[in-house]
Amino acid sequence: MGFGERLVEAGRRHGRLCVGIDPHAELLRQWGVGDSVAGLRDFTRICVDAFAGHVALVKPQVAFFERFGSAGFAVLEEALAALRDSGTLVVADAKRGDIGSTMAGYAAAWLGEGSPLEADAVTLTPYLGVGALDPAIELARAGGKGVFVMAANSNPEAEAFQAQTVDGVTIAQQMVNACAEYNRGAGAGGAGVGDVGVVVGATVAAPPALDALNAPVLMPGVGAQGASFADAERVASTRSELVFPNVSRGVLAAGPDVVKLRRRAVDMAKRA
């Protein structure tokens, strides 16, 4: 199975929840591990122990590892490998996007088989054109991986920009439509789920239509940003089985105890 179908199956087993690993400085201090590489490693190991094998999808936020340089990336590499070894799907929230050989380099880093940073999927930024993402999309398809393309993000600045129209169609909808073309005819006999997903915020007032996408939707905004699981269902429309709300702070607040952290994630997954 490709990434899209594997994720839908994981959602059936564990509930349709994506849990974030967001080791920002304040949270490292709140957990009492310290804002350091050692604290980052402790925080991340606790998260991996809590989530591996218990949730459908885990999303490390790359920026919070990258701020520690090579040492931070080493921690991220360990986490990606451990999650994947456990059979847990993982999306690297790297938001990469470029053209030509540079895009191919990003694709190899995050989706290449045997790469130290190998993930099951990666988030991509399409504002050099969705077609510029082809090296990542092609590599994902070849290796049973997936991508999530930014379409309608949950921050106010993005919504103001992505709600603008070109020829009567919002920028967000154009992004979704372009991704839907990649997923047309996915799976055996065209009945499967595609691997070119999108990111659509649950807080977006006028979200793009997702019915024709036929691929997973990563949906931030539930919890701390003010949206609910009911909002996620509203945005999902007729394809709710493809929508995976992303919750980070609402789950991570239960740490650093592994059992409490796992329980919080599992309980939230039952509501997703």
C-alpha positions as CSV (number, residue, x, y, z in Angstrom):
1,M,0.0,0.0,0.0
2,G,1.0,3.6,-0.6
3,F,1.3,6.1,2.2
4,G,-2.3,7.4,1.9
5,E,-3.8,3.9,2.2
6,R,-1.5,3.0,5.1
7,L,-2.4,6.2,7.0
8,V,-6.1,5.6,6.5
9,E,-5.6,2.0,7.9
10,A,-3.7,3.4,10.8
11,G,-6.5,5.8,11.5
12,R,-8.9,2.9,11.7
13,R,-6.7,1.1,14.2
14,H,-5.7,4.1,16.4
15,G,-8.1,6.9,15.6
16,R,-7.5,9.8,13.2
17,L,-5.1,11.8,15.2
18,C,-1.7,13.3,14.3
19,V,0.3,14.1,17.5
20,G,3.1,16.7,17.3
21,I,6.5,16.5,18.8
22,D,7.2,20.2,19.4
23,P,10.2,20.7,21.8
24,H,10.2,24.5,22.0
25,A,12.2,26.2,24.7
26,E,9.3,26.9,27.0
27,L,8.0,23.4,27.0
28,L,11.5,21.9,27.6
29,R,11.6,24.1,30.7
30,Q,8.1,23.2,31.8
31,W,9.0,19.5,31.6
32,G,12.1,20.1,33.7
33,V,14.5,18.7,31.2
34,G,16.2,22.0,30.3
35,D,16.5,23.9,27.1
36,S,19.6,22.1,25.9
37,V,20.6,19.2,23.6
38,A,20.4,16.9,26.5
39,G,16.9,18.2,27.4
40,L,15.9,17.9,23.7
41,R,17.0,14.2,23.7
42,D,15.1,13.4,27.0
43,F,12.0,15.2,25.8
44,T,12.0,13.4,22.4
45,R,12.7,10.0,23.9
46,I,9.7,10.4,26.2
47,C,7.5,11.4,23.3
48,V,8.6,8.4,21.2
49,D,8.1,6.0,24.1
50,A,4.6,7.4,24.7
51,F,3.4,7.6,21.1
52,A,5.1,4.7,19.2
53,G,2.5,2.1,18.4
54,H,-0.4,4.0,20.0
55,V,-1.3,6.8,17.5
56,A,-1.9,6.9,13.7
57,L,0.7,9.6,12.9
58,V,3.4,11.5,14.7
59,K,4.7,14.9,13.4
60,P,8.1,16.2,14.7
61,Q,8.4,19.9,14.1
62,V,11.8,20.1,12.4
63,A,12.5,23.8,13.4
64,F,12.7,22.9,17.1
65,F,15.4,20.4,16.4
66,E,17.2,22.5,13.8
67,R,17.8,25.3,16.2
68,F,20.4,23.1,18.0
69,G,22.3,22.5,14.8
70,S,23.8,19.1,14.0
71,A,23.3,17.9,17.5
72,G,19.6,18.6,17.2
73,F,19.4,16.8,13.8
74,A,21.0,13.8,15.4
75,V,18.2,13.7,18.0
76,L,15.7,14.0,15.2
77,E,17.3,11.2,13.2
78,E,17.1,8.9,16.3
79,A,13.4,9.7,16.8
80,L,12.5,9.2,13.1
81,A,14.2,5.8,13.1
82,A,12.6,4.7,16.4
83,L,9.1,5.7,15.3
84,R,9.4,4.0,11.9
85,D,11.0,0.8,13.5
86,S,7.9,0.6,15.7
87,G,5.6,0.7,12.7
88,T,4.3,4.2,13.5
89,L,3.9,6.5,10.6
90,V,5.8,9.8,10.9
91,V,5.6,13.0,8.9
92,A,8.5,15.4,9.1
93,D,7.1,19.0,9.4
94,A,9.9,20.6,7.4
95,K,7.9,22.7,5.0
96,R,10.4,22.4,2.2
97,G,9.9,23.9,-1.3
98,D,12.3,24.8,-4.1
99,I,13.0,24.1,-7.7
100,G,14.9,21.6,-9.7
101,S,18.0,19.9,-8.2
102,T,17.5,21.7,-4.9
103,M,14.0,20.3,-4.5
104,A,15.4,16.9,-5.4
105,G,17.9,17.3,-2.7
106,Y,15.2,18.1,-0.1
107,A,13.2,15.1,-1.4
108,A,16.2,12.8,-1.0
109,A,16.9,14.0,2.6
110,W,13.3,13.5,3.9
111,L,12.0,10.7,1.7
112,G,15.0,8.8,0.3
113,E,15.3,5.2,1.4
114,G,18.2,4.9,3.9
115,S,18.5,8.6,4.4
116,P,19.4,9.5,8.1
117,L,16.3,11.8,8.1
118,E,14.0,9.3,6.3
119,A,10.3,9.8,7.2
120,D,7.1,8.4,5.8
121,A,6.0,11.8,4.6
122,V,7.1,15.5,4.6
123,T,5.3,18.8,4.6
124,L,5.9,21.0,1.5
125,T,5.4,24.6,0.6
126,P,4.0,25.1,-2.9
127,Y,4.4,28.8,-3.5
128,L,7.0,28.4,-6.2
129,G,4.3,26.4,-8.0
130,V,2.9,23.0,-7.2
131,G,4.7,21.6,-10.2
132,A,8.0,22.5,-8.7
133,L,7.4,19.9,-6.0
134,D,7.5,17.1,-8.6
135,P,10.9,15.7,-7.5
136,A,9.4,15.1,-4.0
137,I,6.1,13.8,-5.3
138,E,7.8,11.4,-7.7
139,L,10.2,10.1,-5.0
140,A,7.3,9.7,-2.6
141,R,5.3,7.6,-5.0
142,A,8.3,5.5,-5.9
143,G,9.0,4.6,-2.3
144,G,5.5,4.3,-0.9
145,K,5.8,7.6,0.9
146,G,3.6,10.7,1.0
147,V,3.7,14.5,1.0
148,F,1.4,17.2,2.6
149,V,1.2,20.4,0.6
150,M,0.4,23.7,2.4
151,A,-3.0,24.8,1.1
152,A,-5.1,26.6,3.7
153,N,-3.0,27.3,6.8
154,S,-4.4,28.1,10.3
155,N,-2.6,31.3,11.0
156,P,-4.4,34.6,10.2
157,E,-1.7,35.9,7.8
158,A,-2.0,32.8,5.7
159,E,-5.8,32.9,5.6
160,A,-5.8,36.5,4.4
161,F,-3.5,35.6,1.6
162,Q,-4.8,32.1,0.6
163,A,-8.4,33.3,0.5
164,Q,-7.7,35.7,-2.3
165,T,-9.1,34.7,-5.7
166,V,-7.6,34.3,-9.1
167,D,-10.2,33.8,-11.9
168,G,-12.8,33.3,-9.2
169,V,-11.0,30.5,-7.4
170,T,-9.2,31.0,-4.1
171,I,-5.5,30.3,-3.9
172,A,-6.1,27.6,-1.3
173,Q,-8.6,25.9,-3.6
174,Q,-6.2,26.1,-6.5
175,M,-3.6,24.3,-4.4
176,V,-6.1,21.5,-3.4
177,N,-7.2,21.2,-7.0
178,A,-3.6,20.8,-8.3
179,C,-3.0,18.1,-5.7
180,A,-6.2,16.3,-6.6
181,E,-4.9,15.9,-10.1
182,Y,-1.9,13.9,-8.8
183,N,-4.3,11.6,-6.9
184,R,-6.6,10.9,-9.8
185,G,-6.8,7.2,-10.4
186,A,-4.9,6.2,-7.3
187,G,-4.7,2.6,-6.3
188,A,-5.9,-0.5,-8.1
189,G,-8.7,0.4,-10.5
190,G,-8.7,3.9,-9.3
191,A,-10.4,3.0,-6.0
192,G,-7.5,3.7,-3.6
193,V,-6.3,6.7,-1.7
194,G,-3.6,9.0,-3.1
195,D,-0.4,10.1,-1.5
196,V,-0.4,13.8,-2.3
197,G,-2.1,15.3,0.7
198,V,-2.7,18.8,1.8
199,V,-2.6,20.9,5.0
200,V,-5.9,22.7,5.8
201,G,-6.5,24.4,9.1
202,A,-9.5,23.6,11.2
203,T,-9.8,27.3,12.1
204,V,-10.2,28.4,8.4
205,A,-13.5,30.3,8.0
206,A,-14.0,29.4,4.4
207,P,-12.0,26.3,3.8
208,P,-11.4,24.8,0.3
209,A,-13.6,21.9,-0.9
210,L,-11.8,18.6,-0.2
211,D,-14.2,16.1,-1.7
212,A,-12.2,15.5,-4.9
213,L,-8.8,15.4,-3.3
214,N,-8.8,11.7,-2.5
215,A,-5.7,11.9,-0.2
216,P,-5.0,12.5,3.5
217,V,-5.6,16.0,5.0
218,L,-3.4,17.2,7.9
219,M,-5.5,19.6,9.9
220,P,-3.8,21.8,12.5
221,G,-5.7,24.3,14.7
222,V,-7.6,21.9,17.0
223,G,-7.0,22.7,20.7
224,A,-4.8,25.6,21.5
225,Q,-5.6,27.5,18.3
226,G,-9.3,27.4,19.1
227,A,-10.8,24.8,16.8
228,S,-12.6,21.7,17.9
229,F,-12.9,18.2,16.5
230,A,-16.3,19.2,15.3
231,D,-14.7,22.0,13.3
232,A,-12.4,19.4,11.7
233,E,-15.5,17.4,10.7
234,R,-17.1,20.5,9.2
235,V,-14.0,21.2,7.1
236,A,-13.7,17.5,6.1
237,S,-17.2,17.5,4.6
238,T,-17.9,14.1,3.0
239,R,-14.4,12.6,3.4
240,S,-13.9,12.6,7.1
241,E,-12.0,9.3,7.0
242,L,-9.1,11.2,5.2
243,V,-8.8,14.0,7.7
244,F,-6.2,13.8,10.6
245,P,-6.5,16.6,13.1
246,N,-3.0,17.6,14.4
247,V,-2.8,18.2,18.2
248,S,0.5,19.2,19.8
249,R,0.2,21.4,22.9
250,G,-3.0,19.7,24.1
251,V,-1.2,16.4,24.3
252,L,2.2,17.5,25.3
253,A,0.8,19.3,28.3
254,A,0.4,15.9,29.9
255,G,4.1,15.3,30.0
256,P,6.7,14.4,31.0
257,D,5.2,11.3,32.5
258,V,5.1,8.7,29.7
259,V,2.0,7.0,30.9
260,K,0.0,10.2,31.2
261,L,1.3,11.4,27.9
262,R,0.2,8.2,26.1
263,R,-3.2,8.2,27.9
264,R,-3.8,11.8,26.8
265,A,-2.9,11.0,23.2
266,V,-5.1,7.8,23.1
267,D,-8.0,9.6,24.7
268,M,-7.9,12.4,22.2
269,A,-7.6,9.9,19.3
270,K,-10.9,8.4,20.4
271,R,-12.5,11.8,19.8
272,A,-10.9,12.4,16.4
